[in-house]
């Protein structure tokens, strides 16, 4: 990845600022551009087509800024638009919120961890 380019983050509002804060802690040498779409928030009340369209607009805005990767810090946009954006832009790095869900699903599916999982969740 190009160290001179920023990482883009978008959310349907300002909740993604917590993701930005964490990324700044974990990646202190990186620059970030945050796009919070307060004009159209919340996305949860919109159709999948609307969320895809709004997410595409946010994605294009960040691409125009020259970002090297895009983090979708919105569960609704991840669910409705991340696969769509990845299909449209297969060469680009598009990270949604689903990585946070994968460990939980794995823990719940692993019967040997079921007692620990019940206590944690």
Rosetta constraint file for C-alpha pairs under 8 A:
AtomPair CA 1 CA 68 HARMONIC 6.76 0.50
AtomPair CA 2 CA 68 HARMONIC 6.65 0.50
AtomPair CA 3 CA 30 HARMONIC 7.29 0.50
AtomPair CA 5 CA 31 HARMONIC 7.24 0.50
AtomPair CA 5 CA 66 HARMONIC 6.57 0.50
AtomPair CA 5 CA 67 HARMONIC 5.54 0.50
AtomPair CA 5 CA 68 HARMONIC 5.65 0.50
AtomPair CA 6 CA 30 HARMONIC 6.60 0.50
AtomPair CA 6 CA 31 HARMONIC 4.62 0.50
AtomPair CA 6 CA 32 HARMONIC 4.89 0.50
AtomPair CA 6 CA 33 HARMONIC 6.47 0.50
AtomPair CA 6 CA 66 HARMONIC 7.31 0.50
AtomPair CA 6 CA 67 HARMONIC 4.91 0.50
AtomPair CA 6 CA 68 HARMONIC 6.09 0.50
AtomPair CA 6 CA 69 HARMONIC 7.67 0.50
AtomPair CA 7 CA 30 HARMONIC 7.37 0.50
AtomPair CA 7 CA 31 HARMONIC 6.31 0.50
AtomPair CA 7 CA 32 HARMONIC 4.77 0.50
AtomPair CA 7 CA 33 HARMONIC 6.27 0.50
AtomPair CA 7 CA 67 HARMONIC 5.25 0.50
AtomPair CA 7 CA 68 HARMONIC 5.67 0.50
AtomPair CA 7 CA 69 HARMONIC 5.12 0.50
AtomPair CA 7 CA 70 HARMONIC 6.04 0.50
AtomPair CA 7 CA 71 HARMONIC 7.54 0.50
AtomPair CA 8 CA 32 HARMONIC 5.76 0.50
AtomPair CA 8 CA 33 HARMONIC 4.83 0.50
AtomPair CA 8 CA 34 HARMONIC 6.01 0.50
AtomPair CA 8 CA 35 HARMONIC 7.65 0.50
AtomPair CA 8 CA 62 HARMONIC 5.91 0.50
AtomPair CA 8 CA 67 HARMONIC 5.63 0.50
AtomPair CA 8 CA 68 HARMONIC 7.50 0.50
AtomPair CA 8 CA 69 HARMONIC 6.04 0.50
AtomPair CA 8 CA 70 HARMONIC 4.59 0.50
AtomPair CA 8 CA 71 HARMONIC 6.07 0.50
AtomPair CA 9 CA 16 HARMONIC 7.61 0.50
AtomPair CA 9 CA 20 HARMONIC 7.23 0.50
AtomPair CA 9 CA 32 HARMONIC 7.29 0.50
AtomPair CA 9 CA 33 HARMONIC 6.21 0.50
AtomPair CA 9 CA 34 HARMONIC 4.87 0.50
AtomPair CA 9 CA 35 HARMONIC 6.15 0.50
AtomPair CA 9 CA 70 HARMONIC 5.64 0.50
AtomPair CA 9 CA 71 HARMONIC 4.61 0.50
AtomPair CA 9 CA 72 HARMONIC 5.93 0.50
AtomPair CA 9 CA 73 HARMONIC 6.45 0.50
AtomPair CA 10 CA 16 HARMONIC 6.90 0.50
AtomPair CA 10 CA 34 HARMONIC 5.82 0.50
AtomPair CA 10 CA 35 HARMONIC 4.62 0.50
AtomPair CA 10 CA 36 HARMONIC 5.74 0.50
AtomPair CA 10 CA 37 HARMONIC 7.65 0.50
AtomPair CA 10 CA 58 HARMONIC 6.78 0.50
AtomPair CA 10 CA 59 HARMONIC 7.76 0.50
AtomPair CA 10 CA 70 HARMONIC 7.63 0.50
AtomPair CA 10 CA 71 HARMONIC 6.44 0.50
AtomPair CA 10 CA 72 HARMONIC 5.26 0.50
AtomPair CA 10 CA 73 HARMONIC 5.70 0.50
AtomPair CA 10 CA 74 HARMONIC 7.32 0.50
AtomPair CA 11 CA 15 HARMONIC 7.01 0.50
AtomPair CA 11 CA 16 HARMONIC 5.40 0.50
AtomPair CA 11 CA 35 HARMONIC 6.53 0.50
AtomPair CA 11 CA 36 HARMONIC 5.08 0.50
AtomPair CA 11 CA 37 HARMONIC 6.32 0.50
AtomPair CA 11 CA 72 HARMONIC 6.31 0.50
AtomPair CA 11 CA 73 HARMONIC 5.07 0.50
AtomPair CA 11 CA 74 HARMONIC 4.94 0.50
AtomPair CA 11 CA 77 HARMONIC 7.78 0.50
AtomPair CA 12 CA 36 HARMONIC 5.67 0.50
AtomPair CA 12 CA 37 HARMONIC 4.65 0.50
AtomPair CA 12 CA 38 HARMONIC 6.15 0.50
AtomPair CA 12 CA 40 HARMONIC 7.00 0.50
AtomPair CA 12 CA 41 HARMONIC 5.23 0.50
AtomPair CA 12 CA 42 HARMONIC 6.12 0.50
AtomPair CA 12 CA 43 HARMONIC 6.11 0.50
AtomPair CA 12 CA 74 HARMONIC 6.41 0.50
AtomPair CA 12 CA 77 HARMONIC 7.82 0.50
AtomPair CA 13 CA 36 HARMONIC 4.69 0.50
AtomPair CA 13 CA 37 HARMONIC 5.08 0.50
AtomPair CA 13 CA 38 HARMONIC 4.62 0.50
AtomPair CA 13 CA 41 HARMONIC 5.83 0.50
AtomPair CA 13 CA 42 HARMONIC 7.11 0.50
AtomPair CA 14 CA 36 HARMONIC 5.59 0.50
AtomPair CA 14 CA 37 HARMONIC 7.89 0.50
AtomPair CA 14 CA 38 HARMONIC 7.30 0.50
AtomPair CA 15 CA 19 HARMONIC 7.84 0.50
AtomPair CA 15 CA 73 HARMONIC 7.94 0.50
AtomPair CA 16 CA 20 HARMONIC 6.38 0.50
AtomPair CA 16 CA 36 HARMONIC 7.56 0.50
AtomPair CA 16 CA 73 HARMONIC 5.11 0.50
AtomPair CA 16 CA 74 HARMONIC 6.83 0.50
AtomPair CA 17 CA 21 HARMONIC 6.10 0.50
AtomPair CA 17 CA 34 HARMONIC 7.81 0.50
AtomPair CA 18 CA 22 HARMONIC 6.32 0.50
AtomPair CA 19 CA 23 HARMONIC 6.15 0.50
AtomPair CA 19 CA 73 HARMONIC 6.59 0.50
AtomPair CA 20 CA 24 HARMONIC 6.12 0.50
AtomPair CA 20 CA 32 HARMONIC 7.79 0.50
AtomPair CA 20 CA 34 HARMONIC 7.61 0.50
AtomPair CA 21 CA 25 HARMONIC 6.41 0.50
AtomPair CA 22 CA 26 HARMONIC 6.22 0.50
AtomPair CA 23 CA 27 HARMONIC 5.63 0.50
AtomPair CA 23 CA 28 HARMONIC 7.79 0.50
AtomPair CA 24 CA 28 HARMONIC 5.19 0.50
AtomPair CA 24 CA 30 HARMONIC 7.30 0.50
AtomPair CA 33 CA 62 HARMONIC 7.51 0.50
AtomPair CA 33 CA 67 HARMONIC 7.90 0.50
AtomPair CA 35 CA 58 HARMONIC 6.95 0.50
AtomPair CA 35 CA 62 HARMONIC 7.67 0.50
AtomPair CA 37 CA 41 HARMONIC 6.31 0.50
AtomPair CA 37 CA 58 HARMONIC 7.80 0.50
AtomPair CA 38 CA 42 HARMONIC 7.71 0.50
AtomPair CA 42 CA 46 HARMONIC 7.78 0.50
AtomPair CA 43 CA 51 HARMONIC 6.30 0.50
AtomPair CA 43 CA 76 HARMONIC 6.39 0.50
AtomPair CA 43 CA 77 HARMONIC 7.34 0.50
AtomPair CA 44 CA 76 HARMONIC 5.96 0.50
AtomPair CA 46 CA 50 HARMONIC 5.98 0.50
AtomPair CA 46 CA 51 HARMONIC 6.33 0.50
AtomPair CA 47 CA 51 HARMONIC 6.29 0.50
AtomPair CA 48 CA 52 HARMONIC 6.10 0.50
AtomPair CA 48 CA 80 HARMONIC 5.56 0.50
AtomPair CA 48 CA 81 HARMONIC 7.67 0.50
AtomPair CA 49 CA 53 HARMONIC 6.20 0.50
AtomPair CA 50 CA 54 HARMONIC 6.13 0.50
AtomPair CA 51 CA 55 HARMONIC 5.88 0.50
AtomPair CA 51 CA 76 HARMONIC 7.72 0.50
AtomPair CA 51 CA 77 HARMONIC 6.16 0.50
AtomPair CA 51 CA 80 HARMONIC 6.48 0.50
AtomPair CA 51 CA 81 HARMONIC 6.65 0.50
AtomPair CA 52 CA 56 HARMONIC 5.98 0.50
AtomPair CA 52 CA 77 HARMONIC 7.20 0.50
AtomPair CA 52 CA 80 HARMONIC 6.35 0.50
AtomPair CA 52 CA 81 HARMONIC 4.79 0.50
AtomPair CA 52 CA 84 HARMONIC 7.38 0.50
AtomPair CA 53 CA 57 HARMONIC 6.31 0.50
AtomPair CA 54 CA 58 HARMONIC 6.29 0.50
AtomPair CA 55 CA 59 HARMONIC 5.98 0.50
AtomPair CA 55 CA 77 HARMONIC 6.48 0.50
AtomPair CA 55 CA 81 HARMONIC 6.50 0.50
AtomPair CA 56 CA 60 HARMONIC 6.04 0.50
AtomPair CA 56 CA 81 HARMONIC 7.93 0.50
AtomPair CA 56 CA 85 HARMONIC 7.03 0.50
AtomPair CA 57 CA 61 HARMONIC 6.17 0.50
AtomPair CA 58 CA 62 HARMONIC 6.37 0.50
AtomPair CA 59 CA 63 HARMONIC 6.18 0.50
AtomPair CA 59 CA 70 HARMONIC 7.36 0.50
AtomPair CA 60 CA 64 HARMONIC 6.08 0.50
AtomPair CA 61 CA 65 HARMONIC 6.60 0.50
AtomPair CA 62 CA 66 HARMONIC 6.65 0.50
AtomPair CA 62 CA 67 HARMONIC 6.08 0.50
AtomPair CA 62 CA 70 HARMONIC 7.58 0.50
AtomPair CA 63 CA 67 HARMONIC 5.59 0.50
AtomPair CA 68 CA 92 HARMONIC 7.85 0.50
AtomPair CA 68 CA 93 HARMONIC 7.28 0.50
AtomPair CA 69 CA 92 HARMONIC 6.80 0.50
AtomPair CA 69 CA 93 HARMONIC 4.80 0.50
AtomPair CA 69 CA 94 HARMONIC 6.08 0.50
AtomPair CA 69 CA 95 HARMONIC 7.70 0.50
AtomPair CA 70 CA 93 HARMONIC 6.23 0.50
AtomPair CA 70 CA 94 HARMONIC 4.93 0.50
AtomPair CA 70 CA 95 HARMONIC 6.12 0.50
AtomPair CA 71 CA 94 HARMONIC 6.01 0.50
AtomPair CA 71 CA 95 HARMONIC 4.67 0.50
AtomPair CA 71 CA 96 HARMONIC 5.84 0.50
AtomPair CA 72 CA 77 HARMONIC 6.88 0.50
AtomPair CA 72 CA 78 HARMONIC 6.14 0.50
AtomPair CA 72 CA 82 HARMONIC 7.63 0.50
AtomPair CA 72 CA 94 HARMONIC 7.36 0.50
AtomPair CA 72 CA 95 HARMONIC 6.02 0.50
AtomPair CA 72 CA 96 HARMONIC 4.71 0.50
AtomPair CA 72 CA 97 HARMONIC 6.60 0.50
AtomPair CA 73 CA 78 HARMONIC 7.65 0.50
AtomPair CA 73 CA 96 HARMONIC 6.55 0.50
AtomPair CA 73 CA 97 HARMONIC 6.18 0.50
AtomPair CA 74 CA 78 HARMONIC 6.00 0.50
AtomPair CA 74 CA 96 HARMONIC 7.62 0.50
AtomPair CA 74 CA 97 HARMONIC 6.78 0.50
AtomPair CA 75 CA 79 HARMONIC 6.12 0.50
AtomPair CA 75 CA 96 HARMONIC 7.76 0.50
AtomPair CA 75 CA 97 HARMONIC 5.97 0.50
AtomPair CA 75 CA 98 HARMONIC 7.94 0.50
AtomPair CA 76 CA 80 HARMONIC 6.03 0.50
AtomPair CA 77 CA 81 HARMONIC 5.16 0.50
AtomPair CA 77 CA 82 HARMONIC 6.61 0.50
AtomPair CA 78 CA 82 HARMONIC 4.73 0.50
AtomPair CA 78 CA 83 HARMONIC 7.77 0.50
AtomPair CA 78 CA 96 HARMONIC 5.12 0.50
AtomPair CA 78 CA 97 HARMONIC 6.05 0.50
AtomPair CA 78 CA 98 HARMONIC 7.17 0.50
AtomPair CA 79 CA 83 HARMONIC 7.76 0.50
AtomPair CA 80 CA 84 HARMONIC 7.70 0.50
AtomPair CA 81 CA 85 HARMONIC 6.02 0.50
AtomPair CA 82 CA 86 HARMONIC 6.06 0.50
AtomPair CA 82 CA 94 HARMONIC 7.32 0.50
AtomPair CA 82 CA 95 HARMONIC 7.82 0.50
AtomPair CA 82 CA 96 HARMONIC 6.36 0.50
AtomPair CA 83 CA 87 HARMONIC 6.14 0.50
AtomPair CA 84 CA 88 HARMONIC 6.31 0.50
AtomPair CA 85 CA 89 HARMONIC 5.94 0.50
AtomPair CA 85 CA 94 HARMONIC 7.70 0.50
AtomPair CA 86 CA 90 HARMONIC 5.19 0.50
AtomPair CA 86 CA 92 HARMONIC 7.42 0.50
AtomPair CA 86 CA 94 HARMONIC 6.56 0.50
AtomPair CA 97 CA 101 HARMONIC 7.38 0.50
AtomPair CA 98 CA 102 HARMONIC 6.50 0.50
AtomPair CA 99 CA 103 HARMONIC 7.51 0.50
AtomPair CA 100 CA 104 HARMONIC 7.50 0.50
AtomPair CA 101 CA 105 HARMONIC 6.31 0.50
AtomPair CA 102 CA 106 HARMONIC 6.14 0.50
AtomPair CA 103 CA 107 HARMONIC 6.04 0.50
AtomPair CA 104 CA 108 HARMONIC 6.15 0.50
AtomPair CA 105 CA 109 HARMONIC 6.09 0.50
AtomPair CA 106 CA 110 HARMONIC 6.12 0.50
AtomPair CA 107 CA 113 HARMONIC 6.47 0.50
AtomPair CA 107 CA 114 HARMONIC 7.44 0.50
AtomPair CA 107 CA 117 HARMONIC 6.54 0.50
AtomPair CA 108 CA 113 HARMONIC 7.51 0.50
AtomPair CA 108 CA 114 HARMONIC 6.52 0.50
AtomPair CA 108 CA 117 HARMONIC 6.53 0.50
AtomPair CA 110 CA 114 HARMONIC 6.61 0.50
AtomPair CA 113 CA 117 HARMONIC 5.95 0.50
AtomPair CA 114 CA 118 HARMONIC 6.10 0.50
AtomPair CA 115 CA 119 HARMONIC 6.60 0.50
AtomPair CA 116 CA 120 HARMONIC 6.31 0.50
AtomPair CA 117 CA 121 HARMONIC 5.99 0.50
